[in-house]
Amino acid sequence: MSVEVIVMAKKAGVTQTGTNIQEVKQQNAQSAGQGQYGTEFAGETSVAEVKKYNQQAEAKKAKKSSK
């Protein structure tokens, strides 16, 4: 039985799968602040509305547990 070992030369700035690290960083920098997934929902959330909803939910919970 023989085993062949293939050693690939490492390229600076490239991942093992061949992804260009600088290119990814550049794309991330360009998409920052453009309302990409993950940030768009936070801008639409009203803190006061969420607090009001939470208070109502707690009040309902308290009513149910006191019965």
C-alpha contacts under 8 A as a table, 3 or more apart, distances in Angstrom:
res1	aa1	res2	aa2	distance
10	K	14	V	7.87
10	K	16	Q	7.98
11	K	14	V	5.68
13	G	20	N	6.13
13	G	21	I	5.43
13	G	22	Q	6.71
14	V	17	T	7.85
14	V	18	G	5.54
14	V	19	T	5.40
14	V	20	N	4.68
14	V	21	I	5.66
15	T	18	G	5.13
15	T	19	T	5.16
15	T	20	N	6.69
15	T	21	I	6.91
16	Q	19	T	7.41
19	T	24	V	7.90
20	N	23	E	5.38
20	N	24	V	6.51
21	I	24	V	5.21
21	I	25	K	6.24
22	Q	25	K	5.08
22	Q	26	Q	6.10
23	E	26	Q	5.08
23	E	27	Q	6.21
24	V	27	Q	5.08
24	V	28	N	6.12
25	K	28	N	5.07
25	K	29	A	6.17
26	Q	29	A	5.11
26	Q	30	Q	6.22
27	Q	30	Q	5.09
27	Q	31	S	6.18
28	N	31	S	5.21
28	N	32	A	6.13
29	A	32	A	5.25
30	Q	34	Q	7.97
31	S	34	Q	5.46
31	S	35	G	7.87
31	S	36	Q	6.73
32	A	35	G	7.48
32	A	36	Q	7.34
33	G	36	Q	7.31
35	G	38	G	7.85
35	G	39	T	5.63
35	G	40	E	4.83
36	Q	39	T	6.02
36	Q	40	E	6.21
37	Y	40	E	6.02
37	Y	41	F	7.82
38	G	41	F	6.61
38	G	42	A	7.52
39	T	42	A	5.43
39	T	43	G	6.79
40	E	43	G	5.60
40	E	44	E	6.93
41	F	44	E	5.24
41	F	45	T	6.53
42	A	45	T	5.37
45	T	49	E	7.92
45	T	50	V	7.75
46	S	49	E	5.18
46	S	50	V	6.33
47	V	50	V	5.14
47	V	51	K	6.20
48	A	51	K	5.15
48	A	52	K	6.15
49	E	52	K	5.12
49	E	53	Y	6.17
50	V	53	Y	5.07
50	V	54	N	6.12
51	K	54	N	5.04
51	K	55	Q	6.16
52	K	55	Q	5.14
52	K	56	Q	6.28
53	Y	56	Q	5.14
53	Y	57	A	6.20
54	N	57	A	5.03
54	N	58	E	6.13
55	Q	58	E	5.09
55	Q	59	A	6.13
56	Q	59	A	5.06
56	Q	60	K	6.24
57	A	60	K	5.16
57	A	61	K	6.17
58	E	61	K	4.97
58	E	62	A	6.12
59	A	62	A	5.07
59	A	63	K	6.25
60	K	63	K	5.12
60	K	64	K	6.27
61	K	64	K	5.22
61	K	65	S	6.23
62	A	65	S	5.22
62	A	66	S	6.15
63	K	66	S	5.28
63	K	67	K	6.59
64	K	67	K	5.57
